[in-house]
Amino acid sequence: MNNHKQSTEEKIVRALKEASALLITAGAGMGVDSGLPDFRGNEGFWKAYPPIAKLGIGFAEMANPRWFETKPRLAWGFYGHRMNLYRNTIPHKGFEMLLTLGLKMSGGYFVFTSNVDGHFQKAGFDKEKIVECHGSIHHLQCTGPCCAEIWDGKQIKVEVDKESFEAQEPLPLCPHCGKLARPNVLMFGDWSWVPHRTEFQHIRMNEWMDKILRAGHKLLVIELGAGIAVPTVRYESENRAEQSGGILLRINPRDDQAPAGHLSLTMRALEGIEYIDRLRQD
């Protein structure tokens, strides 16, 4: 083992021992080890969605609310397929390892994620301790929107044609005005997103942060699979670590650079979690 690796390992062990509160921050890379597609660049997106590749539509262009107006069946084909995929995919074992770590903390844990897949809840994390900063694909809203209501979409079933990649009728509708419904997900160029569910999640996390800081807890921030293309998660990790005087451990196979005084592992999410788990138990 070289000196640098040994030094990093020792620092991680010390951070784990000293921490009494855990903030888990996660980007798209967290779900890749569960078998979810990697949308990094259009190549990865088109590999996952060949029919959309034939249309020459990139991810940022497809993840735009205008499709619900211009091509609603294609829009629901894309989001309906993802909804079904997330429902049918089992979160990898790293989720359980993180939950175990969080439950051992006297100050508890919180999760901040840009993922809309609902996999932290599915893996057993308390839904009251999660911020989904880009919303949830499992909750719906009106495309208008005619009102600010957000409703659970667990009863919604969307059938997607494998050839055209368009959703089959009937498409989900708003129960109030009858207009087309859409996922409560923050999309690109989105002025219609209803944000209050996510805003309440932010309030709960801020209250938790205030509580652990007043109690003098030492915060450990473990960031997983958060890239630089949409840096929301990375900013949150750095700001919370700075706010609390805690340590950030950034885990990423590519964009692993961490601010001075913090830690990083050049690993995929599951690999990094397993590494931390081994260190914790040694």
C-alpha positions in Angstrom: 0.0 0.0 0.0 1.5 3.4 -0.9 1.7 6.2 1.6 -1.0 8.3 -0.1 -3.6 5.5 0.0 -2.7 4.7 3.6 -3.0 8.3 4.6 -6.5 8.5 2.9 -7.6 5.3 4.5 -6.5 6.4 7.9 -8.4 9.7 7.5 -11.5 7.9 6.4 -11.3 5.6 9.5 -10.9 8.6 11.7 -13.8 10.4 10.1 -16.0 7.4 10.6 -15.1 7.1 14.2 -15.5 10.8 15.0 -18.8 11.3 13.1 -22.1 11.3 15.1 -24.4 12.4 12.2 -24.5 11.4 8.6 -25.6 13.2 5.5 -25.8 11.0 2.3 -25.8 13.0 -0.9 -26.3 11.1 -4.2 -26.4 11.7 -7.9 -27.1 9.4 -10.9 -24.0 7.3 -10.3 -25.7 5.9 -7.2 -28.2 4.0 -9.3 -25.8 2.6 -12.0 -24.7 -0.3 -9.7 -28.4 -1.3 -9.4 -28.5 -1.7 -13.2 -30.0 1.6 -14.1 -28.8 3.3 -17.3 -26.1 6.0 -17.2 -27.3 9.1 -18.9 -23.8 10.7 -18.9 -23.6 12.1 -22.4 -26.0 11.4 -25.3 -24.2 8.1 -26.1 -25.2 6.5 -22.8 -28.7 7.9 -23.1 -29.2 6.7 -26.7 -27.8 3.2 -25.8 -30.5 2.9 -23.2 -33.2 4.3 -25.5 -32.5 3.3 -29.2 -35.9 4.6 -30.5 -35.1 8.1 -29.2 -31.6 7.8 -30.7 -33.3 7.3 -34.1 -35.0 10.6 -33.6 -31.7 12.3 -32.7 -33.1 13.7 -29.4 -30.6 14.1 -26.6 -31.4 13.6 -22.9 -31.5 17.3 -22.0 -33.9 17.8 -24.9 -36.1 14.8 -24.1 -36.3 15.7 -20.4 -38.3 18.9 -21.2 -41.9 19.5 -20.4 -42.8 20.8 -23.9 -43.1 17.2 -25.1 -46.2 16.8 -22.9 -47.8 19.5 -25.1 -46.4 18.6 -28.5 -46.0 14.8 -28.3 -47.7 13.5 -25.1 -47.4 9.8 -26.0 -43.7 10.1 -26.6 -43.3 12.1 -23.3 -45.1 9.5 -21.4 -43.3 6.8 -23.3 -40.0 8.2 -21.9 -41.2 8.9 -18.3 -43.5 5.8 -18.2 -40.6 3.5 -19.2 -38.4 5.0 -16.5 -41.2 4.8 -13.9 -41.6 1.1 -14.7 -37.9 0.5 -14.7 -37.4 2.1 -11.3 -40.4 0.1 -9.9 -38.9 -3.2 -11.1 -35.3 -2.5 -10.2 -33.9 -3.6 -6.8 -31.6 -1.1 -5.1 -28.1 -2.5 -4.7 -26.8 -3.6 -1.3 -24.9 -0.4 -0.8 -28.2 1.3 0.2 -28.6 -1.1 3.1 -25.0 -0.6 4.2 -25.5 3.2 4.3 -28.7 2.9 6.2 -27.0 0.7 8.8 -24.3 3.3 9.1 -26.8 6.1 9.4 -28.9 4.3 12.1 -25.7 3.9 14.2 -25.2 7.7 14.4 -26.5 9.3 17.6 -27.4 12.4 15.6 -29.1 10.3 12.9 -29.0 10.7 9.1 -30.5 12.6 6.2 -30.4 12.0 2.5 -30.1 14.6 -0.3 -30.5 13.2 -3.8 -31.0 14.4 -7.3 -32.3 11.0 -8.3 -36.0 10.7 -9.0 -36.2 6.9 -8.8 -37.4 6.6 -5.1 -34.8 4.0 -4.4 -33.8 5.4 -1.0 -37.4 4.9 0.2 -37.5 1.5 -1.5 -34.3 0.5 0.4 -35.9 1.3 3.7 -34.8 4.9 4.4 -37.3 7.0 6.3 -39.2 9.1 3.7 -39.2 12.0 6.2 -35.4 12.1 6.1 -35.0 12.4 2.3 -34.7 15.5 0.0 -35.4 14.8 -3.6 -34.2 18.0 -5.1 -35.4 17.2 -8.6 -38.7 15.7 -7.4 -40.0 12.2 -7.8 -41.1 10.2 -10.9 -43.5 8.3 -8.6 -45.6 11.5 -7.9 -47.7 13.3 -10.4 -49.0 16.8 -11.1 -51.1 18.6 -13.6 -49.2 19.8 -16.8 -51.1 23.2 -16.6 -50.8 23.2 -13.7 -54.4 23.9 -12.8 -53.5 23.7 -9.1 -50.6 22.9 -6.7 -51.7 19.4 -5.9 -49.1 16.6 -6.1 -50.5 13.1 -5.9 -49.0 9.6 -5.5 -48.7 7.8 -8.8 -48.3 4.3 -7.5 -51.6 3.2 -9.0 -50.7 4.6 -12.4 -49.8 2.0 -15.1 -48.2 3.1 -18.3 -47.8 0.7 -21.2 -45.0 1.6 -23.6 -44.8 0.3 -27.2 -41.3 -1.2 -27.7 -41.1 -0.2 -31.3 -42.4 3.4 -31.3 -41.5 4.0 -27.7 -44.8 5.8 -27.3 -47.1 5.3 -24.4 -50.5 3.6 -25.1 -53.8 5.3 -24.3 -55.1 6.2 -21.8 -52.5 8.5 -20.6 -52.5 9.8 -16.9 -54.8 12.7 -16.4 -55.3 15.4 -13.8 -58.2 14.4 -11.5 -59.2 18.0 -11.1 -59.3 19.5 -14.6 -58.9 16.5 -16.9 -55.8 17.9 -18.5 -52.8 15.6 -19.1 -50.8 14.8 -16.0 -47.0 14.6 -15.8 -44.4 13.4 -13.2 -43.6 15.8 -10.5 -40.0 15.9 -11.8 -38.0 19.1 -12.4 -37.1 19.0 -16.1 -34.9 21.2 -18.2 -36.6 24.6 -19.1 -39.3 23.7 -16.6 -41.6 26.6 -15.5 -44.5 24.4 -14.6 -43.0 22.2 -11.9 -44.9 22.2 -8.6 -42.1 22.5 -6.0 -43.8 22.4 -2.6 -43.2 18.7 -1.9 -39.5 19.2 -2.3 -39.6 22.5 -0.4 -41.1 20.7 2.6 -38.3 18.2 2.4 -35.7 21.0 2.4 -37.4 22.5 5.5 -37.1 19.1 7.3 -33.4 18.8 6.4 -32.7 22.3 7.6 -34.4 21.6 10.9 -32.3 18.5 11.3 -29.1 20.4 10.5 -30.0 23.0 13.0 -30.7 20.4 15.6 -27.4 18.5 15.2 -25.3 21.7 15.1 -26.9 22.9 18.3 -26.2 19.5 19.9 -22.5 19.6 18.8 -22.6 16.6 16.5 -19.8 16.0 14.1 -21.2 15.6 10.6 -19.9 13.2 7.9 -21.0 13.9 4.4 -20.8 10.9 2.0 -21.3 11.9 -1.6 -21.9 9.2 -4.2 -22.0 9.4 -8.0 -22.6 13.1 -8.3 -21.0 14.5 -11.5 -20.1 18.0 -12.6 -22.6 18.3 -15.5 -25.4 19.2 -13.1 -23.5 20.1 -9.9 -26.5 20.6 -7.6 -25.5 17.6 -5.3 -21.8 18.6 -5.2 -22.7 22.1 -4.2 -25.0 20.8 -1.4 -22.3 18.4 -0.1 -19.6 21.1 0.0 -21.9 23.7 1.5 -23.2 21.4 4.3 -19.7 20.2 5.2 -18.5 23.8 5.4 -21.6 24.9 7.3 -21.1 22.2 9.9 -17.3 22.0 10.1 -17.6 18.4 9.1 -15.9 16.1 6.6 -16.9 15.5 3.0 -16.0 12.1 1.5 -16.6 12.3 -2.3 -16.9 9.0 -4.1 -16.9 9.1 -7.9 -15.1 7.1 -10.6 -14.2 10.2 -12.6 -15.1 13.6 -11.0 -13.7 12.7 -7.6 -11.8 16.0 -6.8 -12.7 17.2 -3.3 -12.0 20.6 -1.7 -8.9 21.0 0.3 -9.1 19.3 3.7 -11.7 16.8 2.5 -11.5 13.3 1.2 -12.2 11.4 -2.0 -12.2 7.9 -3.5 -11.9 7.2 -7.2 -14.5 4.5 -7.1 -18.1 3.7 -8.2 -20.7 4.1 -5.6 -21.1 0.5 -4.5 -17.4 -0.2 -4.5 -16.9 2.9 -2.4 -19.6 2.0 0.1 -18.2 -1.5 0.4 -14.8 -0.1 1.0 -16.1 2.2 3.8 -18.0 -0.7 5.3 -14.9 -2.8 5.5 -13.0 0.1 7.2 -15.8 0.6 9.6 -15.8 -3.0 10.7 -12.0 -3.5 10.9 
